[in-house]
Amino acid sequence: MRLQAITWERLGDTLAERLLDLAPADGSPWPRIAFDGAPAARPGDLADRVAEALRVRGRSCLVVPADGFLRPASLRLEYGHQDTEAYYSGWLDTGALWREVFGPLEADGTGRVLPDLWDPVTDRATRSDYVELPPGSPLLLHGPFLLNHWFPFDLTVHISLSAGALRRRTPEPEQWTLPAFARYDDETGPGAAADVVIRADDPRHPAWNG
């Protein structure tokens, strides 16, 4: 794959422009976009940047962090605080995401989306209000392992880190998660599966396949 240098600012603007004309293939009026990447790759930062670029262009959107839909600690940590298998396949409440986010954004949906459900820090329900997403407004979901769940994304963006960069940029208390990302690369191949791939080994100088 050939990558070319780009700035984060230009990335935000370019992706926002692309979303203005993005029409979901299933007839939904709400484009659904994944910003996939390890926490160290900071996919939420790019999602926020694209959201701001959309707002400047007069288009509303909704940024949803996947970690707002984690399962309760009693379920996430059932096999210990550092169980790689659970982290890889059992932390995300995919049923809640389908019910509260993707279901309402189907072609015959209401557009009434819950932006988050569970606070992983307090381990309590967030009690956030539902958001009415106007037709044409994109959903920007960000988090790790997003290409593992058959979510109906209309555009997928993967922020890639080499194994060395991921290790350097992952805090020591979270190093136990690294095998899960190696497995994700091996089993899912997000670098090949995603529509847009951004290499961010040097966070000051990203490159992409656009």
Secondary structure as GFF3:
##gff-version 3
##sequence-region A 1 210
A	DSSP	beta_strand	4	5	.	.	.	ID=ss1
A	DSSP	alpha_helix	8	20	.	.	.	ID=ss2
A	DSSP	beta_strand	32	36	.	.	.	ID=ss3
A	DSSP	three_ten_helix	39	41	.	.	.	ID=ss4
A	DSSP	alpha_helix	43	56	.	.	.	ID=ss5
A	DSSP	beta_strand	62	65	.	.	.	ID=ss6
A	DSSP	three_ten_helix	66	69	.	.	.	ID=ss7
A	DSSP	alpha_helix	73	76	.	.	.	ID=ss8
A	DSSP	alpha_helix	84	89	.	.	.	ID=ss9
A	DSSP	alpha_helix	94	97	.	.	.	ID=ss10
A	DSSP	pi_helix	98	102	.	.	.	ID=ss11
A	DSSP	three_ten_helix	103	105	.	.	.	ID=ss12
A	DSSP	beta_strand	112	113	.	.	.	ID=ss13
A	DSSP	beta_strand	118	119	.	.	.	ID=ss14
A	DSSP	beta_strand	124	125	.	.	.	ID=ss15
A	DSSP	beta_strand	131	132	.	.	.	ID=ss16
A	DSSP	beta_strand	139	143	.	.	.	ID=ss17
A	DSSP	three_ten_helix	146	148	.	.	.	ID=ss18
A	DSSP	beta_strand	155	160	.	.	.	ID=ss19
A	DSSP	alpha_helix	163	169	.	.	.	ID=ss20
A	DSSP	three_ten_helix	172	177	.	.	.	ID=ss21
A	DSSP	alpha_helix	178	187	.	.	.	ID=ss22
A	DSSP	alpha_helix	190	193	.	.	.	ID=ss23
A	DSSP	beta_strand	196	199	.	.	.	ID=ss24
A	DSSP	beta_strand	207	208	.	.	.	ID=ss25
###
